[in-house]
Amino acid sequence: MRGNADVLPGLSSSIRPFAYHSPTRHRSVGDVGAPALTYCDRAEATANAITGLFARAADLAKLDDKLDAEGDLREASAHWLRHEMLTALVNHTGDLKIGQDHAGHENIA
């Protein structure tokens, strides 16, 4: 199986393993004896990984002189991606209730 570096050169350097932060040290999730990550830890790690991917994609767009795409990618965030996914879901299904349920919102008004 090929790693990220083989598929997208330079990408692996911008992605860090999810880590558990303690006041004394960082531990990778896979470390033996590492405490389980809380929901907030996982959400933050996921958001950071997504932000890192957008930043690397923006760097690649800049190298290709695609400055409009670079600007859009630099403004992108995990929160934006979530809304894009929910919008696509509602547009595809035509059911606002499904989007509401996936978003975890009781009220979308």
C-alpha positions in Angstrom: 0.0 0.0 0.0 1.3 3.4 -0.9 1.6 6.2 1.6 0.3 9.8 1.2 3.8 10.9 0.1 3.6 8.6 -2.9 0.2 9.8 -4.0 0.5 13.5 -3.3 4.2 14.6 -3.0 4.8 16.8 0.0 1.4 16.2 1.6 2.7 14.0 4.4 4.8 16.8 5.8 1.7 18.9 6.4 -0.3 16.3 8.2 0.5 15.5 11.7 -0.8 12.4 13.6 -3.7 13.1 15.9 -2.2 13.6 19.3 -3.4 13.6 22.9 -2.1 16.7 24.7 -1.2 16.5 28.3 0.6 19.3 30.3 3.7 17.1 30.3 3.9 15.6 26.8 2.2 14.7 23.6 1.3 11.1 22.8 0.1 9.7 19.5 -3.3 8.0 19.6 -1.7 4.7 18.7 0.7 4.8 21.7 0.3 1.9 24.1 -1.3 3.1 27.2 -2.4 6.4 25.7 -5.5 7.7 27.3 -8.7 7.6 25.1 -9.3 10.9 23.3 -12.4 12.8 24.3 -14.9 13.9 21.7 -13.5 17.5 21.8 -10.0 16.2 21.4 -11.0 14.2 18.3 -13.0 17.0 16.9 -10.1 19.5 17.3 -7.7 17.0 15.8 -9.9 16.4 12.8 -10.5 20.1 12.3 -6.7 20.7 12.4 -6.1 17.9 9.9 -8.7 19.4 7.5 -7.2 22.9 7.9 -3.8 21.5 7.1 -5.1 19.8 4.0 -6.7 23.0 2.8 -3.4 24.9 3.5 -1.4 22.4 1.5 -3.9 22.5 -1.3 -3.7 26.3 -1.3 0.1 26.1 -1.6 -0.2 23.7 -4.5 -2.7 26.0 -6.2 -0.3 28.9 -5.8 2.5 26.9 -7.4 0.2 26.4 -10.4 -0.7 30.1 -10.6 -4.4 29.4 -9.7 -4.7 32.3 -7.4 -8.5 32.3 -7.2 -8.4 28.7 -5.9 -5.6 29.6 -3.6 -7.6 32.4 -1.9 -10.7 30.2 -1.6 -8.7 27.3 -0.1 -7.0 29.6 2.5 -10.4 30.8 3.7 -11.8 27.2 3.8 -12.3 25.5 7.2 -13.7 22.3 8.7 -16.9 24.3 9.6 -17.3 25.4 6.0 -16.8 21.8 4.8 -19.5 20.6 7.2 -22.0 23.1 5.8 -21.1 22.3 2.2 -21.7 18.6 3.0 -25.0 19.3 4.6 -26.1 21.6 1.8 -25.2 18.9 -0.8 -27.1 16.3 1.3 -30.2 18.5 1.4 -29.9 19.3 -2.3 -29.5 15.6 -3.2 -32.3 14.3 -1.0 -34.6 17.3 -1.1 -35.3 16.7 2.6 -34.4 19.4 5.0 -35.2 17.2 7.9 -32.4 14.8 6.9 -29.9 17.7 6.9 -31.2 18.9 10.3 -30.8 15.4 11.7 -27.2 15.0 10.4 -26.3 18.4 11.7 -27.6 17.4 15.1 -29.8 20.5 15.4 -33.2 20.5 17.0 -34.2 23.7 15.2 -32.7 25.1 12.0 -34.8 28.3 11.9 
